[in-house]
Amino acid sequence: MRAGVMRRPVDVGALVCGLVVTAVGVVLLLDFLDVIELDFGTLWPLMLAFGGAILLALGLSSPRPPR
């Protein structure tokens, strides 16, 4: 008889970071293939949004210290 398998909780921060890195790669690949046109005016808000998503995920996934 098998004992119960202990599963580790999902690391939301690492998951979001991986998804953001993948999204940045896809956006840059689409720009390279001339599917979309990126310039500085459209790229920097995307980078800020990606960075904000990472910071939000890391902030929400970190345990709060006891009071």
N, C-alpha and C positions, 0 to 999 in steps of 0.2 A: 504494500500500500504506500502510495506517495504522500509525503508530507506536503502541507500547503506551500505553495511557491510565493515567496515574498517579492513583491514588485516595488521597485523604486518609484518615487513620484516623478512626474515629468518636470524637467527643468525648463520652465517657460522662457526664461531669459535666453538660454542657448537655442531654443527652438526659434524664437523670434529673430535672433541674430542670424541664424542660418537662412531663414526666409528672406531677411533683408539683404543679405549678401547675394542670394540668388536673384532677387528682384533687381538689384543694382546691375548685376551681370547681364540680365535679360534686357534691361533698358539700354545699357551701353552697346550690347550686341545689335539691338534694333537700330540704334543710331549709326553704328558701323555699316549696317546693311542698307542704309538709307530708307528704312521703313518709316522712321520718325526723324524729325529734325530737332536736334538739341542744341541750344546755345546756352550761354551763361545765365541768361534771364530765366530759363526754364529748369536748368540743372540744379542751381543752388537751392530753390525751394524743395525740390525732390530730396536732395541730400539732407536738408534740415528735417524734413518729415521722416525720413528713414532713421536719422539719429534720434529724433524724438520718440519714435516707436520703440527703438531699442532701450532708451532710458526709461520709458514708461513700463515696458515689460520687466526690466530689471528691478525697478522700484516696486512694482506690484508683486513680484515673485519673492523678494527678500523677506525673511521673517522679521517681524517687529520685535524689538527688545521688550522684555517684561517691564511693567511699570511698578 
